[in-house]
Amino acid sequence: MKPLTDKRRAELKRLAARPDSEINLSDIPEILQLPSDAVIGKFYRPKKQSVTIRLDSDVLAWLKASGDGYQTRVNSYLRQMMTRKRAS
């Protein structure tokens, strides 16, 4: 990504200072419901942190048996559990 120029930075600050009432939204359709194929959080990329974890060998074998990306799946399973715990 290119660094911001002073001119561009000043323009962005000027725009950010404008009140919401001055934003023209007439060419943007209102979203009344999400499409059925919408993916929530698709572009959300939380910061990753490297950790060491000890897993039972049968659990690790099961994870690796479904192919590459087992660490991503572990993260996904833990995120699902975290989300369920927050909801309850």
PyMOL commands that set and color helices and strands:
alter all, ss='L'
color gray80, all
select helices_A, chain A and resi 6-17+20-22+57-65+70-87
alter helices_A, ss='H'
color red, helices_A
deselect
rebuild
show_as cartoon
